[in-house]
Amino acid sequence: MSYRTAHPLRSVTLDDVRGAQKMLSGVARTTALESSRHLSRTVGAPVHLKCENLQRTGSFKLRGAYVRIAGLLPEERAAGVVAASAGNHAQGVALASSLLGVHSTVFMPQGAPLPKISATREYGAEVRLHGQVVDEALAAAEEYAARTGAVFIHPFDHPDIIAGQGTVGLEILEQCPEVGTIVVGMGGGGLAAGIAVAVKSVRPDVRIIGVQAEGAAAYPPSLAAGYPVTVGSPATMADGIRVGTPGPVPFGIVEELVDEVRTVSEDLLSAALLLCLERAKLVVEPAGASPVAALLADPGGFSGPVVSVLSGGNVDPVLLQRVLRHGMAAQGRYLAVRLRLTDRPGALATLLGVLSAADANVLDVSHIRTDPRLGLSEVEVELHLETQGPAHRSEVTAALGESGYVIID
């Protein structure tokens, strides 16, 4: 017996998703489905990118939030709504509430990126900063709901939320009727569950593959156990899918309808984000790049045509800079080295000449002269280099060694 059968939670049906689609007409954009020649060559089948990163508020979250809030009774709307989020759900709730004339309060952790805090306020929410992590903000939001009577809007664990997210699946069927596989990132499971309901009801032959970050993968052990289990201290750069426990409502649907859940490494997430930026000219956040990371991890493991759902594009510029460098390093295109030189005129120029001869592009140079480990006539130099791939990176390292330079670990 499946978890969904054993726990009679209100199910989500195709009619619910179609009703949500009508409700969202004129509110949520029908986002583009872009073909990717590079990924198509890599996978050996047509690959399309469903660009929810170009949705209003920068992610799919507006869909579910609007459907949930629009379904509230008049007295519930009058009491206002409350949510907790580090970013995407916060912005979705804020805009949906403003469009529906409902007051919204959003609790965000104090360390949330400033652009996301600012955007949430600009969409009309009252933002309250509480705690250092989302779980602490979540507890504060639930306490606020109990104290004030405001309706708590969960990010994924409600049928209306799932129905709203499922409209992405209906759009995919309209835009790519011949789709063979849909790959979608998973945190709590609301988006994957909604897409699975919409697609499997019409095309049960389509494979739905969920993707989680290795450091925040609660679904594989939960599916193995047959019920939601908690992964302690989930850790990943992909904050949009950094969820420790699957929601009971989406879990029952995922267990029944999602064909497979895969995990991807941080290196693959970085490489996928870099690929989306360079090849598709699309800015996505790490969670939004997770389906592309799964394609890179196992290019031959997908039946085409493949639709990869880019769930969001709200990436903090500081994080984007770090992730891009991480992605370049993962592809062998970035090299950071520390060397010690004799502190004399021309020493740095000689070093740069070696790097130039090896075709390494110098991105950044820093001098350290005050470290107590350095001799009186020594200087330490740290260089950040752009290389052409793993083989070229090895060639650059070898050229430095042949010229008498010792790389400091």
N, C-alpha and C positions, 0 to 999 in steps of 0.2 A: 504493500500500500504506500502511495506517495505521500509526502508531507502535505501537499495541497488537498488530497482526498481526506487525510486524517484530521486536518484542521480546516473546518468549513468557513474560511474567510471569504468574504464576498468576492466572487471572481470578476475578472475583466473580460469582456466579450468584444467581438468585432463591432457590434452595434455601438458599444461604448466608445470605441476609438473613432468610428465614423461620426458619432454625435460630437465628439471632441473636435474633430476636423471642421465641422460646420461652425462650432462655437468660436474657433480660432480664425475663421475667415476674416481677413482684414486686420487681424491682430498680429499673428505670426507670419513670417515670410515663408513662401515655398522656396527653400534654399536650393542653390544650384547643385547639379550632379556633373562634376568635371572628370573627363577622362585623363588618365595618366599614362603616357606612352612609356615612360621610364619604368614604372611599376608593372605595366603590362608585359614589357620585355622580361623583367625580372621574374615574374610569376608564370609567364608562358600562357597567359589568358588575359582577356580584357579586364582592366581594373578601373573603377570609377570612384571618385571621392565625393561623398555627400557632405556638403560644406555647411554644417551647423555652426562652424566658427564665424560664419557671416550672418547668423541669425541676430535679431534684435537682442540687445544686451550681450552679444558675443557667445551665446551657447543655447543649447536646446531647452534649458531650464524654464524659459518663459512659457513654453507650451503647457507643461504640467501645472505650473503655478497658477496660470490664468484659469485653466479648467477647474482646478480645486477651489479657487476663491470665487469664481463665477457661480459655483454650485452651492454656495453658502446661503442659508436662510436670511431674510432681512434683519432679524434680531442678531444673528451671528455677525453679519457685516457691520452692524452698528457697534458691536463690541471691539471691532478691529482684529487684525491678525498679527501674529508674531512668528518669527523664524530665527534660525541660527545657521550661520554659514561663514566660510572664509572668503566667499567670492561669488560664484556663478548662481547658486540658489538665492543668495541675498539679492542680487540684481534682478533676477527673474521675479521674485516676490515683490520687490519694490516697484517695478514697472507695472506688473499685473494689478497690484493694489491701486496704483495711481490711475490706471485706465478705468478701473471699476469704481473709483471714488471711495475706496476703503483705506482707513488709516493703517499703516504698517510700522511695526517696530522690529528691527533686525539686530540681533546680538552677534557681534563679530569678535574674534580673539584680538587681543591688543597687538599681536604681531602680524595681523593681516596686512597685505600690501596696501600702501596708501592709495594707489590708483583705484583699487577695488572698493575701498572705503568711500572714496570721493564719488565714484560712479553710483554706488548704492544710495548715497545721500541725494545725488542729482536726480535719480529716478523717483525720489519722493519719500523714501523711508526715513524714519527716525532711527539713527544708528547708535547703539550702545556698545561700547567696547568692554569686554569682560573676559578675564582669564587669559591664559597663554595658548591654549589649544581649543579646537572646535568643541571637544567634549565638554569643556567647562562653559563655553558659550551656550551649548545645547542645554545644559542643566539650568542655566540662568533663564533661558527662554521658556523652558517648561515651568519653572517656578513662577515666572511672570504671567504665563497663561493661567495657571491655577489661581493666582492672586487677583488678577484683573478680569478674568472671563474672556480674554482675547483668544481667538482660535489659533492653535498651533498648526503651522503648515510644515509638515514633514517633507524633507527633500526627496524621498523615494518610497516611503512605506504607506501608500494610500492608493486605493483603486483609481481615484480621479487623476492623481499624478501620473500613474502608469498609463491611463487612457490618453492623456495629453501627450506624453512622450511617444506613444504608439503611432501618432500621426506622422512621425518620421518614416515609419515603415510603409504607411500608405503612399507617401510621396515616392519612396523608392520603387514601389510596384508600378506606379504611374510613369516614372521617368525611365525605368529599366525593367520592362515587363519580363525579359528573359533572364533576369538575375539568377545566379546559381548559388552564391554564398554571400551572406552579409556578415561582416566582421565589426564588432562594436565593443568599445571599452566598458568595463563594469566596475562600479564601486559598491553601492548598495543594491544595484540591480534594476532600478526603475526603468531606465532607457532600454536595456536589453529585453526586459520582460514585456514592455509595451510593443517594441518592434516584433518580438516573437508572436504575440497575440495577433497583431495585424497581419503579418506575413503568413504565418502558418495556417491561419483560417482560410486564406485564399490559395496559397501555394505551399502545401505541406511538404513538398519535395525540396524547398529551399533550405540550405543548411544555415543555421544561425550559430556563429562562434563568438563567444564572449572572451574578452582579454582583460587580465588583471596584471598589475605590477607585482613582481616577485615578492617585494617586501610588504605588500598589503593585499595578499591573496587569501581572502576569507572564504571564497566560494568553493575551491577544490576540496578542502577538508569538510566543509559543510555538506556538499553533495555526497561525499564519501560517508558521512555520518547519517545523512538523511534528514537533518534538521540544521537550522542556523547555529553556527558556533563562532566564538569570538577569537580573533587573532590579536594577541596583546601587542601594543606599541607598533602599529603599522607604520612603516617608514618607506617613503618614496618621494621623489621630486614631483610626481604626478598627483598634486593635492586634490584634483577633481575626482579621483578614484581611490583616495586614501580613506577607506572605510573599514573599521574593524569587525563589523558584524553585518551580515546580510539582513535586509528587512524581511519579516515573515511573509508579507504579501507578495513582493516580487520573488522571493525564494521559491514559493510554491509554483509559480509560473515558470521560472527558470528551470526548476527540476523537471518539469513536464515537457517544456517546449524547446529549450536551448540545447543544441546538439552537443556542444563541447565548450569547455572553458580552458583557455591557455594562459600561461604567464610569460612575461617578458622582463628582461633585465633593464637596469638603469642605462647601461651602454646602448642598448637597442632603442630605448625611448629617446635618448639624445640624438642618435643617428637618424631616427625617423623624423624628429622635429626639424633637424637640419635638412633632410631630404625634402620635406614639404615646403620649406622656405626657399631652397635653391631651385628645385625642379618644378614645383607647382606654383611657386610665388604666393604661397598661403602661409599666414602666421597662425600657428596653432599652439595650444598649450600642451605640456607633456601628456596629460590624460587624453586629449584629443588626438594625439599622435600614436596612442597605444595600438590601434588596429593596424596602422602602417608598420609598427615595430613587429607585430606578429607576422606580417607578410615577409619582412626581411629575415625573420628567424627561420622560416620554413617556406621558401618560395614555391616549392612544388606541392604543398599540402592543401591547396585550395582549388575547388572546381569553379570555373568561370561561367559567366562573367561574375566578377567579385565587386561588391560595393563595400568600401571602407568608410565608416562613419566618423568624420572629424567632428567630435562632439562640442568642442569649444576652442576659442582663441584668446581667452583672457589671461595672458601671461605677463607677469610683472617684468618690466624691462631689465631689472637687475638680474632676475632669475634667467631671463632669456639670454643674456650675455654669458652667464656661467654655463648654461646648458649648451649653447652653441660651441663653446670651447670644449666642453666635455664630449660633444658629438664629434667634433673634428679630431680630438685625441682618440676616440674609439675607432675612427676610420683611418688612423695613422696619418692624419693631416695636421697634427699639432704636436709640437715638441717643446718642452720646457727643460732647460739645462742650467746648472750652476757650475761655474768654473772659477779657478783662482789664477790671477795674472800678476806678473811683476808690475808694480805701480810706476811705470815710466812712459814717457811720451811715445805714442805710436802703437802701444800694446793692443789697445782696443781696435785700432784700424787694421792691424795684422789679423786679429781674430775675425773681424767682419769680412776681410778678404778671403779667408778660408771658407766662410759660410757662403759668400757670393759665388765662389768657384764651385761649390756644391749645390748651387741653385736653391738655397734655402732663403725664404723671405723672412726678414726680421720684423716681428710685430712690435716688440717692446724690449728695452734694455734698461737694467737698473744696476747701479754701483753700490757696493757696501764697503766702506772703509773703516768703520768703527767697531767691528766685531772683535771681541778680545781673542778669538781663535786665530785671527789673522796676524801674520808677521808684520814688522814695521814697514816693509817694502811691498806688501801684498795688498791686492784688492780683489774682492769677490764680485763676480759679474753674473747676473741672472738674465737669461735671454728666453724670450718666447718666440718660437719660430713656426712658420707655416710650411708644411712639407706636402709632397704630392701623393703620399700613401705610405703604407708600412715599409715597402722596399726602399723608398727614397729616405724615409726616416732613418733606417739602418745605415744607409750610405752616408748620411750627414753625420751620424754618430761615429762611424768609422773614419771619416775624413778628419774629424776633430782629434781622434786618437792618434792617427798617423801624423798629425801636425804637432804632437806632443802635449795636447791638452788633456787633463784628467777631469772627468765629470764627477762632481760631488753628489753622492746619494742623499 
